[in-house]
Amino acid sequence: MLENHNSLYYKEIKTIPSRSHKVGTKIALYLAEAKQPLEVINMNKKRITSVEDVLQSYYNTLKAVPLLTFEEELELSKRIQKGDETAKHRLIEANLRLVVKIARMYMTSDVSFMDIIQEGNLGLMRAAEKYDHLKNVRFSTYANWWIRQSIIRFLSNRRRAIRLPHRKEETLRKIQKAYHILSQTFMRQPSTEEIAKYLSIAKEEVALILSMTNGLIPLESNLEDSESSSVMDIHEDYTYNPERAMMRKSIQDETLRFLDRLKDREKRILMYRYQLNGCERYTLKKIGDKMGISPETVRQIEIKALKKIRDNTAEDFRATMYYNEAI
């Protein structure tokens, strides 16, 4: 009879809409493979047609699993560390209702409640693997953090079009909490400096993380003051700019023309120092080793070469001005 109930439950859990069929299957297998007897409510083999029915069946299944004493948790932990999978199943089964309790705190309209439960169950599984009886604490106390972490990370990744690193998400939550506290204290909006001082972090880091939370705006969206203009019309596209490419090429050619007026050694040093040859920028020591001279000599030649370029540029400019005046 138990085998039939577990088979029925496995079919029910597969009908739950979730972000990952693999997650739902994994949770179901933990329950279906458990060797401890489960007093599952007899559904009279009726077809489950809604998520609410599936959730109710899930709750009833969890209620039938007996809780563990502290001594039983410690004993199961010892067996888990020896590789006993049955002990792990038993520890997870007895604490699935803890996941439901924590998941209720994070209920939201835009995410399926069963998805939240499943993410919490993954955190519970992780906690069961890491639980150490030598810590001498209840498993529920230890697993609470793992369950919350798994749910919070799932919701954070789900709500953002661009996912933030988990540490940045944690810092953002601290900033938001500090913002509400300081708003109540000062009776006004706190500044970035005040939030940074409250959290003992750099002001630049607070500003950077807050800038990451800005919403995305489609380029096709209309401007507030004009229905005929879009964001694309006023947003300059730098991916390809013919004028800028032509200007860069002209400057490069003009620079190389000035370098041709220098001595060969001066030209080579400037090419190495300012990446004019397309390679990485060389240090004075690296240039000296390459050319067989000291770094100080390289520095003096560089200064002399730059002075020549400035003088030649000034002469060309004066000649151009005289020519224009004559015309």
C-alpha positions as CSV (number, residue, x, y, z in Angstrom):
1,M,0.0,0.0,0.0
2,L,2.9,2.4,0.9
3,E,4.5,1.7,-2.5
4,N,1.3,2.7,-4.3
5,H,1.0,5.9,-2.2
6,N,4.6,6.9,-3.0
7,S,4.0,6.2,-6.7
8,L,0.9,8.4,-6.6
9,Y,2.8,11.2,-4.8
10,Y,5.6,11.0,-7.4
11,K,3.0,11.5,-10.2
12,E,1.4,14.4,-8.3
13,I,4.7,16.2,-7.7
14,K,5.6,16.0,-11.4
15,T,2.5,18.0,-12.3
16,I,3.7,21.0,-10.2
17,P,4.8,23.9,-12.4
18,S,8.4,24.7,-11.5
19,R,11.5,26.3,-12.9
20,S,13.3,22.9,-13.0
21,H,11.8,19.5,-13.6
22,K,15.0,18.1,-12.3
23,V,14.5,19.8,-8.9
24,G,11.0,18.5,-8.5
25,T,12.0,15.0,-9.5
26,K,14.9,15.0,-7.1
27,I,12.7,16.0,-4.2
28,A,10.1,13.4,-5.1
29,L,12.7,10.7,-5.3
30,Y,13.8,11.6,-1.8
31,L,10.3,10.9,-0.5
32,A,9.5,8.0,-2.8
33,E,12.7,6.1,-2.0
34,A,12.4,6.6,1.8
35,K,12.1,3.4,3.7
36,Q,10.2,4.8,6.6
37,P,6.4,4.3,6.4
38,L,4.4,7.3,5.4
39,E,0.7,7.7,6.3
40,V,-0.3,9.3,3.0
41,I,-3.9,10.5,2.6
42,N,-5.8,8.3,0.3
43,M,-6.8,10.4,-2.7
44,N,-9.1,7.7,-4.0
45,K,-7.0,7.9,-7.2
46,K,-8.8,11.0,-8.3
47,R,-7.0,13.2,-10.8
48,I,-5.4,16.3,-9.3
49,T,-6.2,19.3,-11.5
50,S,-4.9,22.3,-9.6
51,V,-1.8,23.5,-7.8
52,E,-3.8,24.0,-4.6
53,D,-4.7,20.3,-4.6
54,V,-1.1,19.3,-5.1
55,L,0.0,21.6,-2.3
56,Q,-2.7,20.2,0.1
57,S,-1.6,16.7,-0.8
58,Y,2.0,17.7,-0.1
59,Y,1.1,19.2,3.3
60,N,-0.8,16.1,4.3
61,T,2.2,13.9,3.3
62,L,4.5,16.0,5.5
63,K,2.2,15.9,8.5
64,A,2.3,12.1,8.4
65,V,6.1,12.1,8.9
66,P,7.1,11.9,12.5
67,L,9.5,14.5,13.9
68,L,12.9,13.6,15.3
69,T,14.3,14.0,18.8
70,F,17.7,15.7,19.3
71,E,19.3,12.3,20.0
72,E,17.9,10.8,16.8
73,E,19.3,13.7,14.8
74,L,22.7,13.2,16.3
75,E,22.6,9.5,15.5
76,L,21.4,10.1,11.9
77,S,24.3,12.6,11.5
78,K,26.8,10.0,12.5
79,R,25.3,7.6,10.0
80,I,25.3,10.2,7.2
81,Q,29.0,10.9,7.7
82,K,29.6,7.2,7.1
83,G,27.7,7.4,3.8
84,D,24.3,6.1,4.9
85,E,21.8,7.5,2.3
86,T,18.8,6.1,4.2
87,A,19.8,8.2,7.2
88,K,20.0,11.3,5.0
89,H,16.5,10.6,3.6
90,R,15.1,10.2,7.1
91,L,16.7,13.5,8.2
92,I,15.4,15.4,5.2
93,E,11.9,13.9,5.4
94,A,11.4,14.9,9.1
95,N,12.4,18.5,8.3
96,L,10.5,19.2,5.1
97,R,7.8,21.0,7.0
98,L,10.4,23.4,8.3
99,V,11.1,24.4,4.7
100,V,7.3,25.1,4.2
101,K,7.3,27.3,7.3
102,I,10.3,29.3,6.1
103,A,9.0,29.5,2.5
104,R,5.8,31.2,3.7
105,M,7.9,34.2,4.7
106,Y,9.1,34.7,1.1
107,M,5.7,34.2,-0.6
108,T,5.3,36.5,-3.6
109,S,2.8,36.9,-6.4
110,D,5.3,36.6,-9.2
111,V,6.9,33.3,-8.1
112,S,5.2,30.0,-7.6
113,F,5.0,29.0,-4.0
114,M,6.0,25.5,-4.9
115,D,9.1,26.7,-6.6
116,I,10.1,28.5,-3.4
117,I,9.5,25.3,-1.5
118,Q,11.6,23.3,-3.9
119,E,14.5,25.8,-3.6
120,G,14.2,25.6,0.2
121,N,14.3,21.8,-0.1
122,L,17.6,22.0,-2.0
123,G,19.0,24.1,0.8
124,L,17.7,21.5,3.3
125,M,19.5,18.7,1.3
126,R,22.7,20.7,1.4
127,A,22.3,21.2,5.2
128,A,21.7,17.4,5.7
129,E,25.0,16.8,3.9
130,K,26.9,19.4,6.0
131,Y,25.3,18.7,9.4
132,D,27.9,17.7,12.0
133,H,26.8,16.0,15.3
134,L,29.9,17.4,17.0
135,K,28.3,20.9,16.8
136,N,25.7,19.7,19.4
137,V,22.9,21.9,17.9
138,R,19.4,21.0,16.7
139,F,19.3,20.3,13.0
140,S,16.5,22.8,12.4
141,T,18.7,25.5,13.9
142,Y,21.6,24.6,11.6
143,A,19.4,24.1,8.5
144,N,17.6,27.4,8.8
145,W,20.4,29.4,7.3
146,W,20.9,27.0,4.4
147,I,17.2,27.0,3.5
148,R,17.0,30.8,3.7
149,Q,20.1,31.2,1.6
150,S,18.8,29.0,-1.1
151,I,15.4,30.7,-1.3
152,I,16.9,34.3,-1.2
153,R,19.4,33.5,-4.0
154,F,16.6,32.0,-6.1
155,L,14.4,35.0,-5.7
156,S,17.2,37.4,-6.3
157,N,18.2,35.7,-9.6
158,R,14.5,35.4,-10.6
159,R,13.6,39.1,-10.2
160,R,16.5,40.7,-12.0
161,A,17.1,40.8,-15.7
162,I,20.8,41.1,-14.9
163,R,21.9,38.9,-12.1
164,L,24.1,40.4,-9.4
165,P,26.8,38.4,-7.5
166,H,25.5,37.0,-4.3
167,R,27.8,39.1,-2.1
168,K,26.5,42.2,-3.9
169,E,22.9,41.1,-3.2
170,E,23.7,40.7,0.5
171,T,25.3,44.1,0.6
172,L,22.3,45.6,-1.3
173,R,19.9,44.1,1.3
174,K,22.0,45.7,4.1
175,I,21.9,49.0,2.3
176,Q,18.1,48.9,1.9
177,K,17.7,48.0,5.6
178,A,20.0,50.8,6.6
179,Y,18.1,53.2,4.4
180,H,14.8,52.4,6.2
181,I,16.4,52.7,9.6
182,L,18.1,56.0,8.9
183,S,14.9,57.3,7.2
184,Q,13.0,56.7,10.5
185,T,15.8,58.2,12.5
186,F,16.4,61.4,10.5
187,M,12.8,61.8,9.2
188,R,14.2,62.3,5.7
189,Q,16.0,60.4,3.0
190,P,19.6,59.5,4.1
191,S,22.5,60.4,1.9
192,T,25.0,57.9,0.5
193,E,27.6,59.1,2.9
194,E,25.3,58.5,5.9
195,I,24.5,55.0,4.7
196,A,28.1,54.2,4.1
197,K,29.1,55.4,7.6
198,Y,26.2,53.4,9.2
199,L,27.4,50.2,7.5
200,S,31.1,51.0,7.8
201,I,31.8,50.5,4.1
202,A,33.1,52.8,1.4
203,K,30.9,55.5,0.0
204,E,31.9,54.5,-3.6
205,E,30.8,50.9,-3.0
206,V,27.4,52.1,-1.8
207,A,27.0,54.3,-4.9
208,L,28.1,51.4,-7.2
209,I,25.7,48.9,-5.8
210,L,22.8,51.3,-5.9
211,S,23.6,52.1,-9.5
212,M,23.4,48.3,-10.3
213,T,19.8,48.3,-9.2
214,N,18.5,50.8,-11.8
215,G,15.8,49.4,-14.0
216,L,16.2,48.6,-17.7
217,I,14.7,50.9,-20.3
218,P,13.9,49.6,-23.8
219,L,15.5,51.7,-26.6
220,E,12.2,51.7,-28.4
221,S,10.3,53.3,-25.5
222,N,8.9,56.8,-26.1
223,L,10.2,59.9,-24.3
224,E,8.0,61.5,-21.6
225,D,7.6,64.8,-23.4
226,S,7.3,63.4,-27.0
227,E,5.4,60.4,-28.4
228,S,7.2,60.6,-31.7
229,S,10.7,60.3,-30.2
230,S,12.3,57.3,-28.6
231,V,15.3,56.7,-26.3
232,M,17.2,55.4,-29.4
233,D,16.9,58.9,-31.0
234,I,18.9,60.6,-28.2
235,H,21.1,57.7,-27.1
236,E,24.4,57.9,-29.1
237,D,25.6,54.6,-30.4
238,Y,29.4,54.2,-29.9
239,T,29.6,50.7,-31.4
240,Y,30.6,52.1,-34.7
241,N,31.4,55.8,-35.4
242,P,32.9,56.5,-38.8
243,E,33.9,60.1,-37.8
244,R,35.6,58.9,-34.7
245,A,37.4,56.1,-36.6
246,M,38.6,58.5,-39.2
247,M,39.8,61.0,-36.6
248,R,41.7,58.2,-34.7
249,K,43.3,57.1,-38.0
250,S,44.3,60.7,-38.9
251,I,45.8,61.3,-35.5
252,Q,47.8,58.0,-35.7
253,D,49.1,58.9,-39.2
254,E,50.1,62.4,-38.1
255,T,51.9,61.0,-35.0
256,L,53.9,58.6,-37.1
257,R,54.7,61.4,-39.5
258,F,56.2,63.4,-36.6
259,L,58.1,60.3,-35.4
260,D,59.8,60.1,-38.8
261,R,61.6,63.3,-38.0
262,L,63.3,61.8,-35.0
263,K,66.4,59.7,-34.8
264,D,65.9,55.9,-35.0
265,R,66.6,55.4,-31.3
266,E,64.3,58.1,-30.2
267,K,61.5,56.8,-32.5
268,R,61.9,53.2,-31.1
269,I,61.7,54.4,-27.5
270,L,58.5,56.4,-28.1
271,M,57.0,53.5,-30.0
272,Y,57.7,51.2,-27.1
273,R,56.6,53.7,-24.4
274,Y,53.3,54.7,-25.9
275,Q,52.1,51.5,-27.6
276,L,52.4,53.0,-31.1
277,N,53.5,49.6,-32.4
278,G,50.4,47.9,-31.3
279,C,52.1,46.0,-28.5
280,E,51.9,46.4,-24.7
281,R,53.5,49.4,-23.1
282,Y,57.1,48.8,-22.1
283,T,58.8,50.0,-18.9
284,L,62.0,52.0,-18.9
285,K,63.9,49.0,-17.6
286,K,62.4,46.7,-20.3
287,I,63.3,49.1,-23.1
288,G,66.8,49.5,-21.6
289,D,67.3,45.8,-21.6
290,K,66.1,45.5,-25.1
291,M,68.3,48.3,-26.4
292,G,71.3,47.7,-24.2
293,I,71.2,51.0,-22.3
294,S,70.3,52.0,-18.8
295,P,66.7,53.0,-17.8
296,E,67.9,56.5,-17.0
297,T,69.3,56.9,-20.5
298,V,66.0,55.8,-21.9
299,R,64.2,58.4,-19.8
300,Q,66.4,61.2,-20.9
301,I,66.1,60.2,-24.6
302,E,62.3,60.1,-24.2
303,I,62.2,63.6,-22.7
304,K,64.4,64.9,-25.5
305,A,62.3,63.2,-28.2
306,L,59.0,64.7,-26.8
307,K,60.6,68.1,-26.7
308,K,61.5,67.8,-30.4
309,I,57.9,66.8,-31.3
310,R,56.5,69.8,-29.4
311,D,58.9,72.2,-31.1
312,N,58.2,70.8,-34.6
313,T,54.5,70.9,-33.9
314,A,54.8,74.6,-32.9
315,E,56.8,75.4,-36.1
316,D,54.2,73.7,-38.3
317,F,51.4,75.6,-36.6
318,R,53.2,78.9,-37.1
319,A,53.9,78.1,-40.7
320,T,50.2,77.2,-41.2
321,M,49.1,80.5,-39.7
322,Y,51.5,82.6,-41.9
323,Y,50.2,80.7,-44.9
324,N,46.6,81.4,-44.1
325,E,47.3,85.1,-43.5
326,A,49.1,85.4,-46.8
327,I,46.1,83.9,-48.6
